[in-house]
Amino acid sequence: MSALLRFELLKLMRQPATLFWGFLSVPLLALLFRLVLEGMVFVRAGRIVTGNTDLLQSATNILTLSGNSVGHLLYAIGISSIFFSEYRFATWRHLIPRRSRLQLWTAKCLACLVCLAAGLLVAVIGDMILNSALALLSGDGPSSLSIRIAGLPALLAAFAAALLELAVLTAIVSTITILSRAMVAAVIPAFLLAIGTSMLQIYVGPTKDVLPLPSTGAEALRTWLFQQGPADAGDSGGAILLVWLIAAGGLGLFLFSRQQLSAE
């Protein structure tokens, strides 16, 4: 399995455009957006305003990018491309005789998760570097920065929650790609699901009940982590994400195991 996973990652490394736009562009754009905001503050105030910044808390906050609707669109492109490329170039017939379908499906999903986790790490490390650079440029220096070790569990929990949300997205997009054998057919529904959930939340308004959708489950989990909200809401959010992960992943594996791929 490890050799198959390395093979999948090597193939992705040879597709730098897919690797960048599908997995790294979202955290980099989030950092760029924050840099632009800091630039606007500098233009209006005439100086860089930093204050006392907790590096771990700031890094924890940036992990909310996993719930961005536009981010889901870009992530879906990267995830779908890993599966769709085998259909497009008809290479399944070379892989099926050598490995079981469970191994092939698992390796591709793990490759997606490795790249998604790497993107989240880029966001965390980039946010810390950006905060350090802003502190130096403001003249305050390291004295305006702090690292509270007590914030490390929150950072790890936020990282796990973000990765769980993106794992659900991986399961959904890969399943639709397997079913339709097309990238667009998988990317558009994933994006519409994220946008539709956001619109539904605005329409419904605040409610104690968590809607059984991936985005609302992830939002409830983030609210519990960041704002110390009700524990039952956090439990419900985590349970919703796990149900979606198991259901979508199981369906995708079932469809993949039933496909006729000897000629593809």
VOBA-1610 file (N, C-alpha, C; in pm, whole numbers, padded with zeros to 5 digits, always signed):
BEGIN
Met+00083-00121+00000Met+00000+00000+00000Met+00086+00126+00000Ser+00196+00124+00076Ser+00282+00242+00082Ser+00344+00272-00054Ala+00381+00166-00127Ala+00438+00187-00261Ala+00335+00245-00355Leu+00211+00199-00343Leu+00104+00251-00428Leu+00074+00397-00395Leu+00079+00431-00267Leu+00057+00570-00226Leu+00169+00659-00279Arg+00292+00613-00269Arg+00404+00692-00323Arg+00390+00710-00474Phe+00341+00608-00540Phe+00320+00617-00685Phe+00215+00723-00718Glu+00107+00726-00641Glu+00003+00826-00664Glu+00056+00967-00639Leu+00133+00984-00534Leu+00189+01116-00503Leu+00290+01158-00609Leu+00367+01061-00661Leu+00463+01092-00767Leu+00391+01139-00892Lys+00282+01072-00927Lys+00205+01113-01043Lys+00152+01255-01025Leu+00108+01287-00903Leu+00056+01421-00878Leu+00168+01525-00882Met+00286+01489-00835Met+00398+01581-00840Met+00435+01617-00983Arg+00407+01527-01074Arg+00435+01553-01215Arg+00325+01634-01282Gln+00225+01671-01205Gln+00118+01758-01255Gln+00113+01882-01165Pro+00211+01971-01177Pro+00220+02085-01085Pro+00098+02177-01088Ala+00036+02192-01204Ala-00083+02278-01212Ala-00196+02222-01127Thr-00219+02091-01138Thr-00324+02028-01057Thr-00290+02035-00909Leu-00164+02009-00875Leu-00123+02014-00735Leu-00141+02153-00678Phe-00104+02255-00755Phe-00114+02391-00704Phe-00259+02437-00694Trp-00332+02434-00805Trp-00469+02487-00804Trp-00566+02400-00726Gly-00542+02270-00723Gly-00635+02181-00656Gly-00613+02166-00507Phe-00489+02192-00458Phe-00462+02164-00318Phe-00390+02277-00244Leu-00310+02355-00313Leu-00231+02458-00245Leu-00285+02600-00267Ser-00366+02619-00369Ser-00411+02755-00400Ser-00501+02813-00291Val-00583+02729-00228Val-00677+02780-00127Val-00603+02839-00006Pro-00509+02767+00058Pro-00436+02829+00170Pro-00354+02949+00126Leu-00294+02944+00008Leu-00214+03057-00038Leu-00301+03179-00067Leu-00419+03157-00123Leu-00510+03268-00148Leu-00562+03326-00016Ala-00582+03240+00085Ala-00626+03290+00216Ala-00519+03380+00277Leu-00394+03339+00264Leu-00284+03422+00315Leu-00272+03551+00235Leu-00289+03542+00104Leu-00282+03662+00019Leu-00394+03759+00053Phe-00513+03705+00080Phe-00627+03790+00115Phe-00600+03864+00246Arg-00543+03795+00343Arg-00510+03861+00468Arg-00403+03968+00449Leu-00305+03937+00362Leu-00200+04034+00334Leu-00258+04160+00269Val-00355+04141+00180Val-00421+04256+00117Val-00495+04339+00221Leu-00564+04273+00314Leu-00633+04346+00420Leu-00536+04426+00506Glu-00423+04365+00539Glu-00322+04437+00617Glu-00268+04557+00538Gly-00255+04539+00406Gly-00211+04651+00323Gly-00311+04764+00320Met-00440+04732+00318Met-00544+04835+00321Met-00541+04911+00453Val-00518+04839+00563Val-00507+04905+00693Val-00386+04997+00695Phe-00276+04952+00635Phe-00155+05034+00630Phe-00178+05162+00550Val-00250+05149+00438Val-00278+05267+00355Val-00363+05368+00430Arg-00461+05322+00506Arg-00551+05412+00577Arg-00488+05467+00705Ala-00418+05381+00779Ala-00363+05423+00908Ala-00222+05479+00897Gly-00153+05449+00788Gly-00016+05496+00772Gly+00087+05415+00847Arg+00043+05307+00909Arg+00136+05220+00980Arg+00074+05082+00991Ile+00156+04984+01023Ile+00108+04847+01040Ile+00062+04829+01184Val-00063+04790+01200Val-00121+04770+01333Val-00124+04621+01362Thr-00051+04580+01463Thr-00046+04438+01496Thr-00104+04407+01633Gly-00058+04474+01737Gly-00101+04440+01872Gly-00036+04312+01918Asn-00084+04258+02026Asn-00029+04133+02079Asn-00094+04016+02008Thr-00016+03935+01939Thr-00068+03826+01857Thr-00023+03692+01912Asp-00120+03605+01935Asp-00090+03468+01974Asp-00078+03386+01847Leu+00041+03337+01817Leu+00065+03268+01690Leu-00021+03143+01677Leu-00037+03067+01785Leu-00116+02945+01778Leu-00263+02975+01759Gln-00315+03078+01826Gln-00455+03114+01811Gln-00484+03165+01670Ser-00393+03245+01616Ser-00410+03295+01480Ser-00407+03181+01378Ala-00316+03086+01398Ala-00309+02970+01308Ala-00434+02884+01319Thr-00490+02875+01440Thr-00614+02801+01459Thr-00727+02864+01381Asn-00735+02997+01382Asn-00843+03066+01314Asn-00837+03050+01163Ile-00716+03045+01107Ile-00706+03038+00961Ile-00750+02902+00908Leu-00757+02802+00993Leu-00800+02669+00949Leu-00948+02664+00914Thr-01022+02773+00940Thr-01162+02778+00898Thr-01174+02784+00746Leu-01064+02801+00674Leu-01068+02804+00528Leu-01122+02673+00470Ser-01122+02566+00549Ser-01174+02438+00500Ser-01323+02445+00472Gly-01392+02546+00525Gly-01535+02559+00502Gly-01571+02661+00397Asn-01472+02719+00329Asn-01499+02820+00228Asn-01558+02756+00103Ser-01666+02814+00052Ser-01736+02756-00063Ser-01651+02758-00189Val-01583+02872-00215Val-01494+02879-00332Val-01378+02782-00314Gly-01331+02769-00191Gly-01225+02673-00164Gly-01269+02531-00197His-01395+02499-00168His-01447+02366-00200His-01445+02341-00350Leu-01470+02447-00428Leu-01466+02433-00574Leu-01325+02395-00620Leu-01224+02465-00569Leu-01086+02436-00608Leu-01041+02300-00556Tyr-01077+02270-00432Tyr-01043+02139-00377Tyr-01108+02027-00459Ala-01233+02047-00499Ala-01303+01944-00575Ala-01235+01919-00709Ile-01180+02024-00770Ile-01107+02006-00896Ile-00986+01916-00874Gly-00910+01943-00768Gly-00792+01861-00741Gly-00828+01717-00709Ile-00929+01697-00625Ile-00969+01561-00586Ile-01019+01483-00706Ser-01106+01545-00784Ser-01164+01476-00899Ser-01059+01441-01003Ser-00960+01528-01019Ser-00859+01504-01122Ser-00778+01378-01093Ile-00758+01346-00966Ile-00680+01227-00930Ile-00750+01100-00978Phe-00883+01099-00969Phe-00958+00982-01016Phe-00988+00991-01165Phe-01022+01111-01212Phe-01065+01126-01351Phe-00952+01097-01449Ser-00828+01125-01412Ser-00716+01105-01504Ser-00707+00960-01550Glu-00742+00866-01462Glu-00737+00725-01500Glu-00843+00690-01604Tyr-00960+00755-01594Tyr-01063+00734-01695Tyr-01027+00804-01825Arg-00973+00923-01814Arg-00942+01001-01933Arg-00835+00935-02019Phe-00730+00885-01955Phe-00620+00824-02030Phe-00631+00672-02038Ala-00744+00618-01993Ala-00771+00474-02004Ala-00657+00390-01946Thr-00617+00424-01824Thr-00504+00353-01760Thr-00549+00255-01652Trp-00679+00249-01626Trp-00724+00154-01525Trp-00686+00010-01563Arg-00692-00020-01693Arg-00666-00158-01737Arg-00523-00203-01706His-00433-00107-01687His-00296-00142-01652His-00279-00162-01500Leu-00368-00103-01423Leu-00356-00108-01277Leu-00436-00222-01215Ile-00553-00251-01273Ile-00643-00350-01214Ile-00577-00488-01200Pro-00503-00538-01299Pro-00444-00672-01282Pro-00338-00679-01173Arg-00279-00566-01136Arg-00166-00567-01042Arg-00209-00545-00897Arg-00315-00472-00877Arg-00360-00438-00742Arg-00510-00460-00729Ser-00553-00484-00607Ser-00696-00498-00584Ser-00763-00361-00593Arg-00890-00360-00619Arg-00962-00234-00632Arg-00968-00158-00499Leu-00974-00231-00390Leu-00972-00166-00260Leu-00841-00091-00241Gln-00731-00151-00278Gln-00601-00085-00265Gln-00591+00037-00354Leu-00639+00026-00478Leu-00634+00140-00571Leu-00718+00255-00520Trp-00838+00225-00476Trp-00929+00330-00426Trp-00872+00393-00300Thr-00821+00311-00210Thr-00766+00362-00085Thr-00644+00450-00110Ala-00557+00408-00201Ala-00436+00484-00230Ala-00470+00621-00287Lys-00568+00628-00373Lys-00606+00757-00432Lys-00669+00849-00326Cys-00753+00792-00240Cys-00813+00872-00133Cys-00706+00922-00036Leu-00612+00835-00001Leu-00504+00876+00089Leu-00416+00982+00025Ala-00394+00972-00106Ala-00315+01075-00175Ala-00385+01210-00167Cys-00517+01209-00182Cys-00594+01333-00167Cys-00578+01390-00026Leu-00590+01304+00074Leu-00582+01351+00213Leu-00442+01402+00247Val-00339+01337+00194Val-00202+01384+00218Val-00184+01524+00161Cys-00232+01546+00040Cys-00219+01678-00024Cys-00304+01782+00048Leu-00423+01744+00092Leu-00508+01836+00166Leu-00445+01873+00300Ala-00389+01774+00368Ala-00322+01801+00496Ala-00200+01890+00474Ala-00127+01868+00364Ala-00012+01953+00333Ala-00057+02097+00310Gly-00171+02114+00244Gly-00224+02248+00223Gly-00260+02317+00354Leu-00318+02243+00447Leu-00351+02300+00577Leu-00224+02338+00654Leu-00121+02256+00642Leu+00007+02290+00706Leu+00067+02416+00645Val+00053+02431+00514Val+00100+02553+00448Val+00028+02675+00505Ala-00103+02661+00528Ala-00180+02772+00585Ala-00132+02806+00726Val-00108+02704+00808Val-00065+02726+00946Val+00074+02790+00950Ile+00168+02731+00877Ile+00305+02784+00878Ile+00309+02922+00813Gly+00236+02940+00703Gly+00233+03070+00637Gly+00174+03179+00724Asp+00072+03145+00802Asp+00012+03243+00893Asp+00112+03285+01001Met+00187+03189+01053Met+00287+03223+01155Met+00397+03311+01096Ile+00442+03279+00975Ile+00545+03360+00910Ile+00493+03500+00882Leu+00369+03510+00836Leu+00310+03640+00807Leu+00298+03725+00933Asn+00253+03665+01042Asn+00243+03739+01168Asn+00380+03786+01216Ser+00481+03701+01202Ser+00616+03739+01243Ser+00669+03853+01157Ala+00644+03846+01025Ala+00691+03952+00936Ala+00620+04084+00967Leu+00491+04080+00992Leu+00417+04202+01023Leu+00466+04263+01155Ala+00498+04177+01253Ala+00548+04228+01379Ala+00682+04298+01361Leu+00768+04243+01276Leu+00898+04306+01252Leu+00882+04438+01175Leu+00793+04439+01076Leu+00773+04560+00996Leu+00706+04671+01076Ser+00625+04633+01174Ser+00557+04735+01255Ser+00651+04802+01355Gly+00766+04741+01379Gly+00862+04796+01475Gly+00847+04741+01614Asp+00740+04664+01638Asp+00720+04606+01771Asp+00815+04489+01796Gly+00848+04418+01688Gly+00940+04306+01703Gly+00877+04187+01771Pro+00957+04092+01815Pro+00906+03970+01878Pro+00826+03995+02006Ser+00838+04114+02065Ser+00767+04140+02190Ser+00616+04139+02171Ser+00570+04163+02047Ser+00425+04163+02022Ser+00372+04025+01989Leu+00460+03926+01985Leu+00420+03789+01953Leu+00426+03702+02078Ser+00336+03608+02083Ser+00334+03515+02197Ser+00291+03378+02148Ile+00334+03276+02219Ile+00294+03138+02189Ile+00246+03076+02319Arg+00117+03061+02332Arg+00060+02997+02452Arg+00048+02848+02424Ile+00125+02770+02497Ile+00123+02625+02477Ile-00016+02568+02502Ala-00094+02637+02586Ala-00230+02590+02612Ala-00316+02593+02487Gly-00275+02672+02385Gly-00352+02678+02261Gly-00319+02568+02163Leu-00217+02485+02193Leu-00179+02378+02102Leu-00289+02273+02084Pro-00357+02227+02193Pro-00467+02132+02172Pro-00577+02187+02082Ala-00608+02317+02095Ala-00710+02376+02010Ala-00666+02377+01864Leu-00537+02405+01840Leu-00485+02402+01704Leu-00493+02262+01645Leu-00455+02162+01722Leu-00461+02024+01672Leu-00605+01981+01646Ala-00697+02022+01737Ala-00837+01987+01718Ala-00894+02055+01594Ala-00859+02183+01573Ala-00905+02254+01455Ala-00850+02191+01328Phe-00725+02149+01332Phe-00663+02082+01217Phe-00737+01952+01186Ala-00768+01874+01289Ala-00839+01747+01270Ala-00980+01772+01215Ala-01049+01875+01267Ala-01183+01906+01219Ala-01180+01950+01073Ala-01082+02034+01036Ala-01070+02079+00897Ala-01040+01961+00805Leu-00951+01872+00848Leu-00917+01757+00765Leu-01036+01661+00752Leu-01116+01648+00859Leu-01235+01564+00853Leu-01336+01621+00753Glu-01354+01752+00755Glu-01446+01814+00659Glu-01398+01792+00515Leu-01269+01806+00493Leu-01215+01786+00358Leu-01213+01638+00320Ala-01206+01549+00419Ala-01216+01405+00390Ala-01357+01372+00340Val-01458+01435+00398Val-01595+01416+00351Val-01608+01467+00208Leu-01550+01583+00180Leu-01551+01636+00044Leu-01482+01539-00052Thr-01371+01480-00008Thr-01301+01381-00090Thr-01390+01262-00121Ala-01461+01213-00021Ala-01548+01098-00041Ala-01661+01130-00138Ile-01720+01249-00124Ile-01832+01287-00212Ile-01785+01306-00355Val-01678+01382-00373Val-01630+01413-00509Val-01579+01286-00578Ser-01506+01203-00506Ser-01454+01081-00568Ser-01567+00987-00609Thr-01671+00980-00527Thr-01785+00893-00560Thr-01856+00941-00685Ile-01880+01072-00696Ile-01947+01124-00815Ile-01858+01108-00937Thr-01727+01125-00921Thr-01635+01105-01034Thr-01638+00961-01081Ile-01638+00867-00987Ile-01645+00726-01023Ile-01777+00694-01093Leu-01884+00751-01043Leu-02016+00723-01100Leu-02031+00782-01239Ser-01987+00905-01257Ser-02007+00975-01384Ser-01890+00962-01481Arg-01773+00927-01428Arg-01649+00920-01507Arg-01620+01054-01574Ala-01658+01163-01507Ala-01637+01297-01560Ala-01601+01390-01446Met-01514+01488-01474Met-01471+01581-01370Met-01577+01687-01343Val-01632+01746-01449Val-01729+01854-01431Val-01851+01805-01354Ala-01894+01683-01383Ala-02011+01627-01316Ala-01990+01610-01167Ala-01864+01605-01123Ala-01833+01591-00980Ala-01806+01725-00915Val-01740+01816-00988Val-01700+01944-00930Val-01820+02035-00907Ile-01907+02046-01005Ile-02021+02139-00995Ile-02114+02101-00879Pro-02156+01974-00863Pro-02242+01941-00749Pro-02177+01970-00614Ala-02047+01946-00602Ala-01979+01974-00475Ala-01983+02123-00444Phe-01962+02204-00546Phe-01966+02349-00527Phe-02108+02395-00495Leu-02207+02342-00567Leu-02345+02380-00543Leu-02392+02336-00404Leu-02341+02222-00357Leu-02377+02177-00222Leu-02325+02275-00118Ala-02203+02324-00136Ala-02146+02419-00040Ala-02221+02552-00045Ile-02246+02602-00167Ile-02319+02729-00182Ile-02462+02715-00132Gly-02528+02606-00170Gly-02667+02585-00128Gly-02681+02573+00022Thr-02584+02510+00087Thr-02589+02499+00232Thr-02576+02635+00298Ser-02488+02719+00245Ser-02471+02854+00299Ser-02599+02935+00284Met-02663+02926+00168Met-02789+02998+00145Met-02899+02945+00235Leu-02900+02812+00256Leu-03001+02752+00342Leu-02984+02797+00486Gln-02859+02809+00532Gln-02834+02857+00668Gln-02882+03000+00685Ile-02860+03083+00582Ile-02908+03222+00589Ile-03060+03227+00593Tyr-03124+03140+00514Tyr-03270+03139+00507Tyr-03331+03088+00638Val-03276+02979+00690Val-03331+02919+00812Val-03299+03005+00933Gly-03178+03064+00935Gly-03138+03146+01048Gly-03087+03061+01163Pro-03056+03125+01276Pro-03005+03050+01391Pro-03103+02945+01439Thr-03055+02826+01463Thr-03138+02717+01511Thr-03055+02625+01598Lys-03121+02563+01693Lys-03050+02471+01782Lys-03018+02340+01712Asp-03101+02305+01614Asp-03081+02179+01543Asp-02979+02198+01431Val-02889+02103+01419Val-02787+02105+01315Val-02841+02033+01193Leu-02846+02103+01078Leu-02894+02042+00956Leu-02800+01928+00916Pro-02856+01815+00871Pro-02770+01698+00841Pro-02697+01712+00708Leu-02616+01817+00695Leu-02536+01841+00575Leu-02390+01857+00616Pro-02296+01824+00528Pro-02155+01831+00567Pro-02111+01969+00614Ser-02151+02074+00542Ser-02106+02209+00578Ser-02162+02253+00712Thr-02289+02223+00737Thr-02348+02263+00865Thr-02290+02181+00979Gly-02261+02055+00955Gly-02196+01974+01058Gly-02059+02027+01092Ala-01983+02065+00988Ala-01849+02120+01012Ala-01857+02255+01082Glu-01956+02336+01046Glu-01972+02466+01111Glu-02007+02450+01258Ala-02092+02354+01290Ala-02126+02328+01431Ala-02004+02281+01508Leu-01923+02200+01443Leu-01801+02150+01509Leu-01703+02264+01532Arg-01688+02353+01433Arg-01598+02468+01450Arg-01649+02563+01558Thr-01780+02584+01562Thr-01836+02672+01664Thr-01808+02617+01803Trp-01821+02488+01818Trp-01792+02426+01948Trp-01644+02439+01983Leu-01556+02426+01884Leu-01413+02434+01911Leu-01367+02576+01941Phe-01414+02672+01859Phe-01362+02808+01868Phe-01434+02894+01971Gln-01564+02872+01986Gln-01643+02958+02074Gln-01693+02887+02198Gln-01646+02764+02215Gln-01689+02685+02332Gln-01841+02678+02340Gly-01902+02645+02226Gly-02047+02635+02219Gly-02097+02508+02287Pro-02227+02478+02270Pro-02284+02359+02333Pro-02214+02231+02287Ala-02185+02144+02382Ala-02114+02021+02348Ala-02199+01931+02259Asp-02332+01933+02279Asp-02418+01846+02198Asp-02416+01888+02051Ala-02402+02020+02025Ala-02391+02067+01887Ala-02262+02020+01824Gly-02153+02024+01900Gly-02027+01973+01849Gly-02032+01824+01822Asp-02094+01749+01911Asp-02109+01605+01891Asp-02194+01576+01768Ser-02302+01653+01752Ser-02389+01634+01635Ser-02314+01664+01506Gly-02237+01773+01508Gly-02159+01808+01390Gly-02058+01701+01353Gly-01985+01651+01453Gly-01889+01544+01426Gly-01956+01417+01377Ala-02072+01385+01434Ala-02144+01264+01392Ala-02194+01277+01248Ile-02241+01396+01212Ile-02288+01419+01075Ile-02174+01399+00976Leu-02059+01455+01006Leu-01944+01440+00916Leu-01902+01293+00904Leu-01902+01221+01013Leu-01862+01080+01009Leu-01962+00998+00928Val-02091+01027+00943Val-02193+00953+00866Val-02176+00979+00717Trp-02154+01105+00680Trp-02133+01139+00539Trp-02006+01072+00487Leu-01902+01071+00568Leu-01776+01010+00525Leu-01792+00861+00500Ile-01858+00792+00592Ile-01876+00647+00578Ile-01970+00615+00463Ala-02081+00692+00453Ala-02180+00664+00349Ala-02124+00692+00210Ala-02067+00811+00192Ala-02014+00847+00060Ala-01894+00760+00023Gly-01804+00736+00119Gly-01689+00652+00091Gly-01729+00509+00060Gly-01823+00456+00136Gly-01870+00319+00111Gly-01936+00306-00024Leu-02018+00406-00062Leu-02084+00403-00192Leu-01982+00411-00304Gly-01883+00498-00288Gly-01780+00510-00390Gly-01702+00381-00409Leu-01665+00317-00299Leu-01592+00190-00308Leu-01679+00082-00372Phe-01807+00079-00338Phe-01898-00020-00397Phe-01909+00001-00548Leu-01929+00126-00591Leu-01941+00154-00734Leu-01812+00120-00808Phe-01700+00153-00745Phe-01571+00127-00809Phe-01547-00023-00824Ser-01586-00100-00724Ser-01564-00244-00729Ser-01652-00312-00833Arg-01762-00245-00875Arg-01855-00304-00972Arg-01831-00257-01115Gln-01745-00161-01134Gln-01724-00108-01268Gln-01644-00204-01355Gln-01676-00201-01484Gln-01601-00277-01582Gln-01485-00189-01629Leu-01365-00219-01584Leu-01251-00133-01613Leu-01142-00204-01691Ser-01167-00324-01734Ser-01063-00399-01804Ser-01028-00337-01939Ala-01121-00259-01994Ala-01095-00195-02124Ala-01068-00047-02112Glu-01051+00002-01987Glu-01032+00148-01967Glu-00894+00174-01907
//
